[in-house]
Amino acid sequence: MTKMTKRERVAAALAGGEVDRVPVSFWGHDYLREWTPAGLAEATLERFHRYDWDFIKVNPRATYYAEAWGSRYRPSGDALHGPVNVDYVLKTARDLDRMAPVDVQEGPFGEQLAALRLIGEGLAGKAPFIQTVFSPLSVIGRLANGDLGFVRRCMLEDGEALHRALDAVAQTLAAYAKACLDAGTDGIFFATVDWATYDVATAEQYAEFGRPYDLQVLSAVAEAEFNVLHVCRKHNMLASMLDYPVHAFNWATRETGNPSLAEILAQSDHAVMGGVAVRTVSEGTPEQVTAEVAEALAQTAGRRFLLSAGCSIPPQTPEANLKAAVAALSAKKRRSRKR
């Protein structure tokens, strides 16, 4: 088969067509450089070129959503650890009433848009890239400094106020997601973070406080070509979210209680993204990474499949393991040619 460009390869994989090789990309934080648009763009493009990824999932500092509404963080100053919280917004249920939409062209959102433009300029159209957008419910959780119990109490005792706050966040994120497309991205990587798991919320709670606001954001970028739903954690709710208007699903396929790649392919006509466990690629050996890639290829037959980890990988991930993932795909390609 004729060698494809990165864009052709990713587009074919998303559409379920034949590919010359399964697309691959991994992503993670650069805790030292992700504090400025130029630093984030530099770190992102540096990894892209070092490993020759087929697409980029931009991995900004996860706190920037909370920063946009007034939470404050400082850099850890450590390449291996993320930001340190200084103050946060949602301390009591009464604080929910102060939540309002914010201007996505200013502040932390504006800084991220500047980084996206720099990344787009650096790529010059050679590969698709998508920006991370957290779900509205997960933003509320981060504004409460990760106090999931507080948010669950609001669901039970202050549901109307929580809905108003979620609507303000969803309006903002919908506008921001559209602005990301205007800044040059091919879509968004929509992450539910803590919430779409049965270990944190019930199906009924997510149906009321999660799903409507998720769909509000995703509907704003329905015209995009590369939207991904990322469902975090074990015991996740992915099977109940297969109707979300995205092109691919990304999740930790090897975590307890989560479906396999083959199971989701059988239930949906969307592509799947993942196959390698974060722990394997960050702590295992190249041989273990190669084995997981082989199993993922066996489950998917290399169709409607993009190879990645089930989430972001830590900064200390060995370069040899990332190169092993790419090499495993190339080896598969060579074997196929010989048949």
C-alpha positions as CSV (number, residue, x, y, z in Angstrom):
1,M,0.0,0.0,0.0
2,T,1.2,3.5,-0.8
3,K,2.6,5.4,2.1
4,M,0.1,7.8,3.6
5,T,0.6,11.2,5.0
6,K,-0.2,11.6,8.7
7,R,-3.5,13.3,7.9
8,E,-4.5,10.6,5.5
9,R,-3.6,7.9,8.0
10,V,-5.6,9.4,10.8
11,A,-8.6,10.2,8.6
12,A,-8.7,6.7,7.3
13,A,-8.4,5.2,10.8
14,L,-11.3,7.3,12.0
15,A,-13.4,6.4,9.1
16,G,-12.7,2.6,9.3
17,G,-10.7,2.5,6.1
18,E,-7.5,0.7,5.3
19,V,-4.3,2.3,6.6
20,D,-0.7,1.8,5.6
21,R,0.1,1.7,9.4
22,V,-2.0,2.2,12.5
23,P,-1.7,5.9,13.7
24,V,0.1,6.4,17.0
25,S,0.6,9.2,19.5
26,F,1.3,9.5,23.2
27,W,1.0,12.6,25.4
28,G,1.9,13.9,28.8
29,H,2.7,17.0,30.9
30,D,5.8,19.1,30.8
31,Y,5.4,20.6,34.3
32,L,8.2,23.2,33.8
33,R,7.3,24.5,30.4
34,E,3.5,24.3,30.2
35,W,3.0,27.7,32.1
36,T,3.4,29.9,29.0
37,P,1.9,29.6,25.4
38,A,5.4,29.5,24.0
39,G,6.6,26.9,26.5
40,L,3.7,24.6,25.9
41,A,4.0,24.9,22.2
42,E,7.7,24.2,22.3
43,A,7.3,21.1,24.5
44,T,4.5,19.8,22.4
45,L,6.2,20.2,19.0
46,E,9.5,18.8,20.4
47,R,7.8,15.5,21.4
48,F,6.0,15.4,18.1
49,H,9.2,15.6,16.1
50,R,11.2,13.3,18.4
51,Y,8.8,10.4,18.1
52,D,7.3,11.2,14.7
53,W,3.7,11.0,16.1
54,D,0.8,10.9,13.6
55,F,-1.3,13.3,15.6
56,I,-1.0,15.6,18.6
57,K,-3.3,15.6,21.6
58,V,-2.3,18.9,23.3
59,N,-1.6,18.3,27.0
60,P,-1.9,21.7,28.8
61,R,-1.7,22.1,32.6
62,A,-4.9,20.7,33.9
63,T,-5.6,23.6,36.3
64,Y,-6.2,26.2,33.6
65,Y,-10.0,25.8,33.7
66,A,-10.1,26.4,37.4
67,E,-7.7,29.4,37.0
68,A,-10.2,30.9,34.5
69,W,-12.8,31.2,37.3
70,G,-10.4,32.4,40.0
71,S,-8.7,29.5,41.5
72,R,-5.0,30.1,42.0
73,Y,-2.0,27.7,41.6
74,R,1.8,28.0,41.5
75,P,4.2,25.8,39.6
76,S,5.8,23.1,41.7
77,G,9.2,23.9,40.2
78,D,9.7,20.1,39.9
79,A,9.7,18.4,36.5
80,L,7.9,15.4,37.9
81,H,5.1,17.1,39.8
82,G,2.2,19.3,38.8
83,P,0.9,22.7,40.1
84,V,0.3,23.4,43.8
85,N,-3.1,24.9,44.8
86,V,-2.9,28.3,46.5
87,D,-6.6,29.0,46.7
88,Y,-9.8,27.7,45.2
89,V,-13.3,29.0,44.4
90,L,-16.0,26.6,45.6
91,K,-15.8,26.2,49.3
92,T,-19.5,26.2,50.1
93,A,-22.7,25.6,48.1
94,R,-23.3,29.4,48.3
95,D,-20.3,29.9,46.1
96,L,-22.1,28.2,43.2
97,D,-24.3,31.2,42.8
98,R,-21.2,33.3,41.9
99,M,-20.4,31.1,38.8
100,A,-20.9,33.0,35.5
101,P,-19.6,32.5,32.0
102,V,-16.2,34.0,31.3
103,D,-14.6,35.4,28.2
104,V,-12.6,32.7,26.5
105,Q,-10.4,35.1,24.6
106,E,-8.9,36.4,27.8
107,G,-7.0,35.0,30.8
108,P,-6.0,31.3,30.9
109,F,-8.3,30.4,28.0
110,G,-6.8,33.1,25.8
111,E,-3.3,31.9,26.7
112,Q,-4.2,28.4,25.6
113,L,-5.6,29.7,22.3
114,A,-2.2,31.5,21.8
115,A,-0.4,28.2,22.4
116,L,-2.7,26.4,19.8
117,R,-1.9,29.0,17.2
118,L,1.8,28.5,17.8
119,I,1.4,24.7,17.6
120,G,-0.6,25.0,14.3
121,E,2.1,27.3,12.9
122,G,4.8,24.7,13.8
123,L,2.9,21.8,12.3
124,A,2.2,23.7,9.1
125,G,-0.7,21.3,8.4
126,K,1.4,18.2,8.4
127,A,-0.6,16.4,11.2
128,P,-3.9,16.9,12.9
129,F,-4.0,18.2,16.5
130,I,-6.7,18.4,19.1
131,Q,-7.0,20.4,22.3
132,T,-8.0,19.0,25.7
133,V,-11.3,20.3,27.0
134,F,-12.6,19.1,30.4
135,S,-16.2,18.3,31.0
136,P,-18.3,20.9,32.9
137,L,-18.8,18.6,35.8
138,S,-15.1,17.9,36.1
139,V,-14.4,21.7,36.0
140,I,-16.8,22.2,39.0
141,G,-14.9,19.4,40.8
142,R,-11.6,21.2,40.2
143,L,-13.0,24.5,41.3
144,A,-13.8,22.7,44.6
145,N,-10.1,21.6,44.8
146,G,-11.0,18.0,43.9
147,D,-13.5,17.6,46.8
148,L,-15.8,15.1,45.1
149,G,-17.8,14.6,48.3
150,F,-18.6,18.4,48.2
151,V,-19.9,18.1,44.7
152,R,-22.0,15.0,45.4
153,R,-23.5,16.8,48.4
154,C,-24.5,19.7,46.1
155,M,-26.1,17.2,43.8
156,L,-28.3,16.0,46.7
157,E,-28.9,19.2,48.6
158,D,-28.3,22.1,46.1
159,G,-29.2,20.7,42.8
160,E,-30.7,23.8,41.3
161,A,-27.6,25.9,42.2
162,L,-25.3,23.2,40.8
163,H,-27.3,23.2,37.5
164,R,-26.9,26.9,37.2
165,A,-23.2,26.7,37.8
166,L,-22.8,23.9,35.3
167,D,-24.7,25.8,32.7
168,A,-22.3,28.8,33.1
169,V,-19.3,26.5,32.7
170,A,-20.9,24.6,29.7
171,Q,-21.6,27.9,27.9
172,T,-18.0,28.9,28.4
173,L,-16.5,25.6,27.3
174,A,-18.8,25.5,24.3
175,A,-17.5,28.9,23.2
176,Y,-13.9,27.9,24.0
177,A,-14.2,24.6,22.0
178,K,-15.3,26.6,19.0
179,A,-12.5,29.1,19.6
180,C,-10.0,26.1,19.6
181,L,-11.2,25.2,16.1
182,D,-10.8,28.8,15.0
183,A,-7.3,28.7,16.4
184,G,-6.5,25.8,14.1
185,T,-7.2,22.6,15.9
186,D,-8.9,19.7,14.1
187,G,-11.2,19.0,17.1
188,I,-11.2,18.5,20.9
189,F,-10.2,15.8,23.3
190,F,-13.2,15.9,25.7
191,A,-12.2,14.5,29.1
192,T,-14.7,13.5,31.8
193,V,-11.8,13.2,34.3
194,D,-13.1,12.0,37.7
195,W,-16.8,11.8,37.0
196,A,-17.9,9.2,34.4
197,T,-17.0,6.3,36.7
198,Y,-19.3,4.2,38.9
199,D,-16.8,4.6,41.7
200,V,-17.6,8.3,41.9
201,A,-21.1,8.8,40.6
202,T,-24.3,6.8,40.0
203,A,-25.7,6.4,36.5
204,E,-28.6,8.7,37.5
205,Q,-26.3,11.4,38.8
206,Y,-24.3,11.5,35.6
207,A,-27.4,11.5,33.5
208,E,-28.6,14.6,35.3
209,F,-25.4,16.5,36.1
210,G,-23.0,15.2,33.5
211,R,-24.5,14.2,30.2
212,P,-26.6,17.3,29.3
213,Y,-23.6,19.6,29.8
214,D,-21.2,17.3,28.0
215,L,-23.5,17.3,25.0
216,Q,-23.8,21.1,25.1
217,V,-20.1,21.4,24.7
218,L,-19.7,18.7,22.0
219,S,-22.6,20.0,19.9
220,A,-20.7,23.3,19.6
221,V,-18.0,21.6,17.6
222,A,-20.1,19.0,15.8
223,E,-18.5,20.2,12.5
224,A,-15.0,19.2,13.6
225,E,-13.2,16.3,12.0
226,F,-11.4,14.8,15.0
227,N,-13.3,14.9,18.3
228,V,-12.4,12.3,21.0
229,L,-14.2,11.3,24.1
230,H,-11.8,10.4,26.9
231,V,-13.4,8.5,29.9
232,C,-11.0,8.3,32.8
233,R,-10.6,5.8,35.6
234,K,-11.6,2.2,36.3
235,H,-15.3,1.0,36.3
236,N,-16.0,3.7,33.7
237,M,-19.4,4.6,32.1
238,L,-18.1,4.4,28.5
239,A,-20.7,1.8,27.5
240,S,-23.5,4.3,28.3
241,M,-21.8,7.1,26.3
242,L,-21.3,5.5,22.9
243,D,-23.9,7.8,21.4
244,Y,-21.8,10.9,22.2
245,P,-21.1,12.9,18.9
246,V,-17.4,12.1,18.6
247,H,-15.1,10.3,16.2
248,A,-13.2,8.1,18.6
249,F,-13.2,6.9,22.2
250,N,-10.1,6.8,24.5
251,W,-10.0,5.0,27.8
252,A,-7.9,2.8,30.0
253,T,-8.7,-0.5,28.4
254,R,-6.8,-2.5,31.0
255,E,-8.3,-1.0,34.1
256,T,-10.7,-3.1,36.3
257,G,-14.3,-3.0,35.1
258,N,-13.6,-1.3,31.8
259,P,-14.5,-2.7,28.3
260,S,-11.9,-3.9,25.9
261,L,-11.1,-2.4,22.5
262,A,-12.9,-5.3,20.8
263,E,-16.0,-4.9,23.0
264,I,-16.4,-1.2,22.1
265,L,-15.7,-1.8,18.4
266,A,-18.5,-4.4,18.4
267,Q,-20.9,-1.9,20.0
268,S,-20.1,1.3,18.1
269,D,-19.1,2.4,14.6
270,H,-16.6,4.9,16.0
271,A,-12.9,4.4,16.2
272,V,-11.1,3.4,19.4
273,M,-7.9,4.9,20.8
274,G,-5.6,3.3,23.4
275,G,-4.3,-0.2,23.8
276,V,-1.3,0.4,26.0
277,A,-1.6,0.8,29.8
278,V,0.0,3.9,31.3
279,R,1.7,1.8,33.9
280,T,3.2,-0.5,31.2
281,V,4.6,2.3,29.1
282,S,5.9,4.3,32.1
283,E,7.2,1.5,34.3
284,G,7.4,-1.6,32.1
285,T,9.9,-2.8,29.6
286,P,10.0,-2.4,25.8
287,E,9.1,-6.0,25.5
288,Q,6.0,-5.5,27.6
289,V,5.0,-2.5,25.6
290,T,5.4,-4.5,22.4
291,A,3.2,-7.3,23.8
292,E,0.4,-4.9,24.6
293,V,0.6,-3.4,21.1
294,A,0.4,-6.8,19.6
295,E,-2.7,-7.6,21.7
296,A,-4.4,-4.4,20.7
297,L,-3.7,-5.1,17.0
298,A,-5.2,-8.6,17.4
299,Q,-8.3,-7.1,19.0
300,T,-8.9,-4.5,16.3
301,A,-7.3,-6.1,13.3
302,G,-5.7,-2.6,12.9
303,R,-9.0,-1.0,11.7
304,R,-10.8,1.9,13.4
305,F,-7.8,2.0,15.8
306,L,-5.3,4.6,16.9
307,L,-2.6,3.4,19.2
308,S,-2.0,5.4,22.4
309,A,-2.1,5.0,26.2
310,G,-5.3,5.1,28.1
311,C,-4.4,8.5,29.6
312,S,-1.5,10.9,29.8
313,I,1.9,9.4,30.5
314,P,4.2,10.8,33.2
315,P,7.3,12.8,32.4
316,Q,9.7,10.1,33.4
317,T,8.3,7.6,30.9
318,P,11.3,5.9,29.3
319,E,12.1,6.9,25.7
320,A,12.8,3.3,24.8
321,N,9.2,2.3,25.7
322,L,7.7,4.9,23.4
323,K,10.0,3.9,20.6
324,A,9.1,0.3,21.2
325,A,5.4,1.1,20.6
326,V,6.2,2.8,17.2
327,A,8.6,-0.1,16.3
328,A,5.9,-2.7,17.0
329,L,3.6,-1.0,14.5
330,S,6.3,-0.8,11.9
331,A,7.2,-4.5,12.4
332,K,3.5,-5.4,11.9
333,K,3.5,-3.4,8.7
334,R,6.6,-5.2,7.4
335,R,5.1,-8.6,8.2
336,S,1.9,-7.8,6.3
337,R,3.9,-6.8,3.2
338,K,5.6,-10.2,3.2
339,R,2.3,-12.2,3.1
